[in-house]
Amino acid sequence: MPTKDEIFEKIQVALVDALGVDEDEVTPEATLVGDLGAESIDFLDIVFRLEKSFSISIPRGELFPEDILTNAQYIKDGKLTEAGLAEVRKRMPFADLTEFSKNPAVQDFGNLLTVADMCRFVETKLQNAA
């Protein structure tokens, strides 16, 4: 099992390669969309690179559950409902939703996921695989 630092370093390399950003921009607090400029098409590349780097399988929608954001059952007036937030918490236990849940606007969801969240996601995947 790699250390937290080794996991961060591999994720940093994957994000630098996938997004064309500088290494020093990929900090634990950096958001994928807001700070690093990731777009939806980049997420496929990121998932592929993480799978390869860590020898894990990441099913579609597991790391980035975009289907929640298009489901009318979870959205009202452009914001996630309590049920929507509950589903996101269930599917993304690695993400810190504290700030987002104060104003859960769908268009702000992309600014939610940080590099630290991705590190927690990979740690969990590796622990479950062990």
Biotite code that builds the C-alpha atoms (Angstrom):
import biotite.structure as struc

atoms = struc.array([
    struc.Atom([0.000, 0.000, 0.000], chain_id="A", res_id=1, res_name="MET", atom_name="CA", element="C"),
    struc.Atom([1.536, 3.333, -1.031], chain_id="A", res_id=2, res_name="PRO", atom_name="CA", element="C"),
    struc.Atom([1.897, 6.108, 1.557], chain_id="A", res_id=3, res_name="THR", atom_name="CA", element="C"),
    struc.Atom([-0.293, 9.226, 1.474], chain_id="A", res_id=4, res_name="LYS", atom_name="CA", element="C"),
    struc.Atom([2.658, 11.158, -0.007], chain_id="A", res_id=5, res_name="ASP", atom_name="CA", element="C"),
    struc.Atom([3.168, 8.545, -2.737], chain_id="A", res_id=6, res_name="GLU", atom_name="CA", element="C"),
    struc.Atom([-0.540, 8.639, -3.588], chain_id="A", res_id=7, res_name="ILE", atom_name="CA", element="C"),
    struc.Atom([-0.465, 12.442, -3.799], chain_id="A", res_id=8, res_name="PHE", atom_name="CA", element="C"),
    struc.Atom([2.646, 12.382, -6.011], chain_id="A", res_id=9, res_name="GLU", atom_name="CA", element="C"),
    struc.Atom([1.080, 9.906, -8.471], chain_id="A", res_id=10, res_name="LYS", atom_name="CA", element="C"),
    struc.Atom([-2.145, 11.923, -8.602], chain_id="A", res_id=11, res_name="ILE", atom_name="CA", element="C"),
    struc.Atom([-0.123, 15.099, -9.102], chain_id="A", res_id=12, res_name="GLN", atom_name="CA", element="C"),
    struc.Atom([1.681, 13.529, -12.083], chain_id="A", res_id=13, res_name="VAL", atom_name="CA", element="C"),
    struc.Atom([-1.630, 12.295, -13.549], chain_id="A", res_id=14, res_name="ALA", atom_name="CA", element="C"),
    struc.Atom([-3.184, 15.769, -13.266], chain_id="A", res_id=15, res_name="LEU", atom_name="CA", element="C"),
    struc.Atom([-0.129, 17.551, -14.677], chain_id="A", res_id=16, res_name="VAL", atom_name="CA", element="C"),
    struc.Atom([-0.163, 15.178, -17.667], chain_id="A", res_id=17, res_name="ASP", atom_name="CA", element="C"),
    struc.Atom([-3.949, 15.237, -18.186], chain_id="A", res_id=18, res_name="ALA", atom_name="CA", element="C"),
    struc.Atom([-4.517, 18.958, -17.684], chain_id="A", res_id=19, res_name="LEU", atom_name="CA", element="C"),
    struc.Atom([-1.231, 20.501, -18.804], chain_id="A", res_id=20, res_name="GLY", atom_name="CA", element="C"),
    struc.Atom([-0.822, 22.411, -15.534], chain_id="A", res_id=21, res_name="VAL", atom_name="CA", element="C"),
    struc.Atom([2.376, 23.050, -13.603], chain_id="A", res_id=22, res_name="ASP", atom_name="CA", element="C"),
    struc.Atom([3.297, 20.707, -10.767], chain_id="A", res_id=23, res_name="GLU", atom_name="CA", element="C"),
    struc.Atom([3.184, 23.528, -8.202], chain_id="A", res_id=24, res_name="ASP", atom_name="CA", element="C"),
    struc.Atom([-0.459, 24.264, -9.154], chain_id="A", res_id=25, res_name="GLU", atom_name="CA", element="C"),
    struc.Atom([-1.526, 20.759, -8.063], chain_id="A", res_id=26, res_name="VAL", atom_name="CA", element="C"),
    struc.Atom([-1.885, 21.272, -4.311], chain_id="A", res_id=27, res_name="THR", atom_name="CA", element="C"),
    struc.Atom([-4.190, 19.304, -1.983], chain_id="A", res_id=28, res_name="PRO", atom_name="CA", element="C"),
    struc.Atom([-6.565, 22.296, -1.783], chain_id="A", res_id=29, res_name="GLU", atom_name="CA", element="C"),
    struc.Atom([-6.741, 22.896, -5.556], chain_id="A", res_id=30, res_name="ALA", atom_name="CA", element="C"),
    struc.Atom([-10.130, 22.225, -7.128], chain_id="A", res_id=31, res_name="THR", atom_name="CA", element="C"),
    struc.Atom([-10.078, 20.242, -10.368], chain_id="A", res_id=32, res_name="LEU", atom_name="CA", element="C"),
    struc.Atom([-12.368, 22.563, -12.304], chain_id="A", res_id=33, res_name="VAL", atom_name="CA", element="C"),
    struc.Atom([-11.947, 25.979, -10.687], chain_id="A", res_id=34, res_name="GLY", atom_name="CA", element="C"),
    struc.Atom([-8.204, 25.938, -10.011], chain_id="A", res_id=35, res_name="ASP", atom_name="CA", element="C"),
    struc.Atom([-6.868, 23.409, -12.514], chain_id="A", res_id=36, res_name="LEU", atom_name="CA", element="C"),
    struc.Atom([-9.279, 24.056, -15.392], chain_id="A", res_id=37, res_name="GLY", atom_name="CA", element="C"),
    struc.Atom([-10.514, 20.485, -15.846], chain_id="A", res_id=38, res_name="ALA", atom_name="CA", element="C"),
    struc.Atom([-13.430, 20.040, -18.235], chain_id="A", res_id=39, res_name="GLU", atom_name="CA", element="C"),
    struc.Atom([-15.792, 17.085, -18.473], chain_id="A", res_id=40, res_name="SER", atom_name="CA", element="C"),
    struc.Atom([-13.740, 15.417, -21.209], chain_id="A", res_id=41, res_name="ILE", atom_name="CA", element="C"),
    struc.Atom([-10.628, 15.630, -18.988], chain_id="A", res_id=42, res_name="ASP", atom_name="CA", element="C"),
    struc.Atom([-12.268, 13.454, -16.342], chain_id="A", res_id=43, res_name="PHE", atom_name="CA", element="C"),
    struc.Atom([-12.094, 10.412, -18.635], chain_id="A", res_id=44, res_name="LEU", atom_name="CA", element="C"),
    struc.Atom([-8.367, 10.981, -19.096], chain_id="A", res_id=45, res_name="ASP", atom_name="CA", element="C"),
    struc.Atom([-7.858, 11.502, -15.345], chain_id="A", res_id=46, res_name="ILE", atom_name="CA", element="C"),
    struc.Atom([-9.734, 8.284, -14.497], chain_id="A", res_id=47, res_name="VAL", atom_name="CA", element="C"),
    struc.Atom([-7.695, 6.362, -17.101], chain_id="A", res_id=48, res_name="PHE", atom_name="CA", element="C"),
    struc.Atom([-4.423, 7.698, -15.681], chain_id="A", res_id=49, res_name="ARG", atom_name="CA", element="C"),
    struc.Atom([-5.443, 6.879, -12.091], chain_id="A", res_id=50, res_name="LEU", atom_name="CA", element="C"),
    struc.Atom([-6.454, 3.342, -13.073], chain_id="A", res_id=51, res_name="GLU", atom_name="CA", element="C"),
    struc.Atom([-3.093, 2.844, -14.769], chain_id="A", res_id=52, res_name="LYS", atom_name="CA", element="C"),
    struc.Atom([-0.988, 4.444, -11.993], chain_id="A", res_id=53, res_name="SER", atom_name="CA", element="C"),
    struc.Atom([-2.620, 2.548, -9.144], chain_id="A", res_id=54, res_name="PHE", atom_name="CA", element="C"),
    struc.Atom([-3.763, -0.664, -10.913], chain_id="A", res_id=55, res_name="SER", atom_name="CA", element="C"),
    struc.Atom([-7.358, -0.061, -9.840], chain_id="A", res_id=56, res_name="ILE", atom_name="CA", element="C"),
    struc.Atom([-10.683, -0.071, -11.654], chain_id="A", res_id=57, res_name="SER", atom_name="CA", element="C"),
    struc.Atom([-12.869, 3.035, -11.456], chain_id="A", res_id=58, res_name="ILE", atom_name="CA", element="C"),
    struc.Atom([-16.350, 2.368, -12.871], chain_id="A", res_id=59, res_name="PRO", atom_name="CA", element="C"),
    struc.Atom([-17.960, 5.231, -14.774], chain_id="A", res_id=60, res_name="ARG", atom_name="CA", element="C"),
    struc.Atom([-19.641, 7.674, -12.410], chain_id="A", res_id=61, res_name="GLY", atom_name="CA", element="C"),
    struc.Atom([-17.839, 6.472, -9.281], chain_id="A", res_id=62, res_name="GLU", atom_name="CA", element="C"),
    struc.Atom([-15.338, 9.323, -8.971], chain_id="A", res_id=63, res_name="LEU", atom_name="CA", element="C"),
    struc.Atom([-17.444, 11.919, -10.808], chain_id="A", res_id=64, res_name="PHE", atom_name="CA", element="C"),
    struc.Atom([-21.153, 11.025, -10.372], chain_id="A", res_id=65, res_name="PRO", atom_name="CA", element="C"),
    struc.Atom([-22.411, 13.479, -12.994], chain_id="A", res_id=66, res_name="GLU", atom_name="CA", element="C"),
    struc.Atom([-25.681, 11.553, -13.391], chain_id="A", res_id=67, res_name="ASP", atom_name="CA", element="C"),
    struc.Atom([-26.920, 13.029, -10.091], chain_id="A", res_id=68, res_name="ILE", atom_name="CA", element="C"),
    struc.Atom([-26.634, 16.530, -11.562], chain_id="A", res_id=69, res_name="LEU", atom_name="CA", element="C"),
    struc.Atom([-28.954, 15.723, -14.451], chain_id="A", res_id=70, res_name="THR", atom_name="CA", element="C"),
    struc.Atom([-31.575, 13.823, -12.459], chain_id="A", res_id=71, res_name="ASN", atom_name="CA", element="C"),
    struc.Atom([-34.733, 15.896, -11.886], chain_id="A", res_id=72, res_name="ALA", atom_name="CA", element="C"),
    struc.Atom([-35.406, 13.836, -8.768], chain_id="A", res_id=73, res_name="GLN", atom_name="CA", element="C"),
    struc.Atom([-32.406, 15.526, -7.086], chain_id="A", res_id=74, res_name="TYR", atom_name="CA", element="C"),
    struc.Atom([-32.632, 19.077, -8.440], chain_id="A", res_id=75, res_name="ILE", atom_name="CA", element="C"),
    struc.Atom([-34.964, 21.981, -7.716], chain_id="A", res_id=76, res_name="LYS", atom_name="CA", element="C"),
    struc.Atom([-34.435, 25.550, -8.953], chain_id="A", res_id=77, res_name="ASP", atom_name="CA", element="C"),
    struc.Atom([-30.889, 24.771, -10.103], chain_id="A", res_id=78, res_name="GLY", atom_name="CA", element="C"),
    struc.Atom([-29.818, 23.390, -6.726], chain_id="A", res_id=79, res_name="LYS", atom_name="CA", element="C"),
    struc.Atom([-29.409, 19.925, -5.312], chain_id="A", res_id=80, res_name="LEU", atom_name="CA", element="C"),
    struc.Atom([-32.215, 19.003, -2.935], chain_id="A", res_id=81, res_name="THR", atom_name="CA", element="C"),
    struc.Atom([-31.605, 17.345, 0.446], chain_id="A", res_id=82, res_name="GLU", atom_name="CA", element="C"),
    struc.Atom([-32.151, 14.011, -1.311], chain_id="A", res_id=83, res_name="ALA", atom_name="CA", element="C"),
    struc.Atom([-29.601, 15.018, -3.951], chain_id="A", res_id=84, res_name="GLY", atom_name="CA", element="C"),
    struc.Atom([-27.062, 16.020, -1.307], chain_id="A", res_id=85, res_name="LEU", atom_name="CA", element="C"),
    struc.Atom([-27.670, 12.740, 0.521], chain_id="A", res_id=86, res_name="ALA", atom_name="CA", element="C"),
    struc.Atom([-27.027, 10.811, -2.711], chain_id="A", res_id=87, res_name="GLU", atom_name="CA", element="C"),
    struc.Atom([-23.815, 12.770, -3.344], chain_id="A", res_id=88, res_name="VAL", atom_name="CA", element="C"),
    struc.Atom([-22.646, 12.090, 0.230], chain_id="A", res_id=89, res_name="ARG", atom_name="CA", element="C"),
    struc.Atom([-23.391, 8.391, -0.243], chain_id="A", res_id=90, res_name="LYS", atom_name="CA", element="C"),
    struc.Atom([-21.616, 8.144, -3.600], chain_id="A", res_id=91, res_name="ARG", atom_name="CA", element="C"),
    struc.Atom([-18.737, 10.511, -2.751], chain_id="A", res_id=92, res_name="MET", atom_name="CA", element="C"),
    struc.Atom([-17.847, 9.815, 0.893], chain_id="A", res_id=93, res_name="PRO", atom_name="CA", element="C"),
    struc.Atom([-14.303, 11.000, 0.131], chain_id="A", res_id=94, res_name="PHE", atom_name="CA", element="C"),
    struc.Atom([-15.462, 14.557, -0.738], chain_id="A", res_id=95, res_name="ALA", atom_name="CA", element="C"),
    struc.Atom([-15.820, 17.363, 1.786], chain_id="A", res_id=96, res_name="ASP", atom_name="CA", element="C"),
    struc.Atom([-19.279, 18.791, 1.111], chain_id="A", res_id=97, res_name="LEU", atom_name="CA", element="C"),
    struc.Atom([-19.323, 21.283, 3.995], chain_id="A", res_id=98, res_name="THR", atom_name="CA", element="C"),
    struc.Atom([-19.084, 24.467, 1.908], chain_id="A", res_id=99, res_name="GLU", atom_name="CA", element="C"),
    struc.Atom([-21.019, 23.145, -1.084], chain_id="A", res_id=100, res_name="PHE", atom_name="CA", element="C"),
    struc.Atom([-23.994, 22.079, 1.048], chain_id="A", res_id=101, res_name="SER", atom_name="CA", element="C"),
    struc.Atom([-24.495, 25.694, 2.228], chain_id="A", res_id=102, res_name="LYS", atom_name="CA", element="C"),
    struc.Atom([-25.453, 26.667, -1.326], chain_id="A", res_id=103, res_name="ASN", atom_name="CA", element="C"),
    struc.Atom([-25.659, 23.477, -3.442], chain_id="A", res_id=104, res_name="PRO", atom_name="CA", element="C"),
    struc.Atom([-25.978, 25.123, -6.855], chain_id="A", res_id=105, res_name="ALA", atom_name="CA", element="C"),
    struc.Atom([-25.547, 22.558, -9.627], chain_id="A", res_id=106, res_name="VAL", atom_name="CA", element="C"),
    struc.Atom([-23.260, 24.873, -11.619], chain_id="A", res_id=107, res_name="GLN", atom_name="CA", element="C"),
    struc.Atom([-20.871, 25.042, -8.632], chain_id="A", res_id=108, res_name="ASP", atom_name="CA", element="C"),
    struc.Atom([-20.564, 21.268, -8.295], chain_id="A", res_id=109, res_name="PHE", atom_name="CA", element="C"),
    struc.Atom([-17.513, 21.184, -10.548], chain_id="A", res_id=110, res_name="GLY", atom_name="CA", element="C"),
    struc.Atom([-15.649, 23.364, -8.065], chain_id="A", res_id=111, res_name="ASN", atom_name="CA", element="C"),
    struc.Atom([-16.304, 20.845, -5.321], chain_id="A", res_id=112, res_name="LEU", atom_name="CA", element="C"),
    struc.Atom([-13.733, 18.136, -5.985], chain_id="A", res_id=113, res_name="LEU", atom_name="CA", element="C"),
    struc.Atom([-10.219, 18.879, -4.728], chain_id="A", res_id=114, res_name="THR", atom_name="CA", element="C"),
    struc.Atom([-6.937, 17.068, -5.172], chain_id="A", res_id=115, res_name="VAL", atom_name="CA", element="C"),
    struc.Atom([-7.168, 16.008, -1.489], chain_id="A", res_id=116, res_name="ALA", atom_name="CA", element="C"),
    struc.Atom([-10.598, 14.448, -2.222], chain_id="A", res_id=117, res_name="ASP", atom_name="CA", element="C"),
    struc.Atom([-9.042, 12.462, -5.053], chain_id="A", res_id=118, res_name="MET", atom_name="CA", element="C"),
    struc.Atom([-6.282, 11.265, -2.720], chain_id="A", res_id=119, res_name="CYS", atom_name="CA", element="C"),
    struc.Atom([-8.904, 10.047, -0.210], chain_id="A", res_id=120, res_name="ARG", atom_name="CA", element="C"),
    struc.Atom([-10.799, 8.342, -3.048], chain_id="A", res_id=121, res_name="PHE", atom_name="CA", element="C"),
    struc.Atom([-7.695, 6.453, -4.213], chain_id="A", res_id=122, res_name="VAL", atom_name="CA", element="C"),
    struc.Atom([-6.728, 5.530, -0.624], chain_id="A", res_id=123, res_name="GLU", atom_name="CA", element="C"),
    struc.Atom([-10.191, 4.029, -0.119], chain_id="A", res_id=124, res_name="THR", atom_name="CA", element="C"),
    struc.Atom([-10.018, 2.112, -3.422], chain_id="A", res_id=125, res_name="LYS", atom_name="CA", element="C"),
    struc.Atom([-6.605, 0.702, -2.505], chain_id="A", res_id=126, res_name="LEU", atom_name="CA", element="C"),
    struc.Atom([-7.726, -0.285, 1.005], chain_id="A", res_id=127, res_name="GLN", atom_name="CA", element="C"),
    struc.Atom([-10.816, -2.026, -0.359], chain_id="A", res_id=128, res_name="ASN", atom_name="CA", element="C"),
    struc.Atom([-8.697, -3.854, -2.948], chain_id="A", res_id=129, res_name="ALA", atom_name="CA", element="C"),
    struc.Atom([-6.162, -5.060, -0.364], chain_id="A", res_id=130, res_name="ALA", atom_name="CA", element="C"),
])
